[in-house]
Amino acid sequence: MLTVTDVHTYYGDSHVLQGVTMTADKGVVTAVLGRNGVGKTTLCRSLVGLTRAREGRIEFDGADITALPPHQIAAHRISLVPQGRRVFVSLTVHENLAIAARPPAPSASAGQDRAWDLERVFELFPRLKERLGNRGNELSGGEQQMLAIGRALVANPLLMIMDEPTEGLAPAVIAEVGRLVLRLKAEGMSILLAEQNAAFAVKLADHVHVMSKGRIVHSSDPASLWNNEEIKTKLLGVPSRTTG
């Protein structure tokens, strides 16, 4: 579904993505893992056109989207749950959702039996319905993450990109996000999950890529990654079994 080939992205003269090549398949969870600062968020921003790649190629569902502006990439049915939630703090919960809502693509399905609309989001997150008239800055961090995910879903995406969805959340809320990802995957949603929390991501993903210094340096199934002590300790900061 998604093919990234030798992508280079800069912030000014700072060369952040240094030849990223990876794929993400339809109907599965693909995780991009790595420590803070390795380029995961820049990759997500490049995929949706917020920080355009200077070199390389990004293809989605057979179309070259490398040079498209964000609104045209969104029209290809790619949604982003951004790092830090980025809800519209001056808008109510209802307004945040309504501004992003769009009907399903007529020629393609995201795999769900039902389209994602506001009522379906409220079934998924009853708390949002209770807070319908509250503004974004009146919500807790967990509620803001629910809203950011709901906002991405009502666009009826074919691919949902989730950038650090567990950042700053309490353990109970992180567990709830994990259950949600598994539910969406079971319904056929394609998800690209960028995460620093490797232990969280490997429980959800079907395939994993590890980033270091702006490149993909390891790709495998989650079990193979978790059994690779060198990759885990050096690149992901997971304590070695031998050292505890």
Protein Blocks (a to p, Z undefined) as FASTA:
>chain_A
ZZcehiacdehjacfbgoiacdddehiacddeddehilmmmmmmmmnopaccfbdcddee
hiafklpcfklmmmnopacddehhlpafkbcfklmmmmmgccddfkbcehiabdcdfklm
mmmmmmlmmmmmpcfklpcfklmmmmmmmmmmmnopabdcdehklgopafklmmmmmmmm
mmmmmnopacddddfblmlmmmmpmbdcddeehiafbdcdfklmmmmmklmmmmnopacf
klZZ
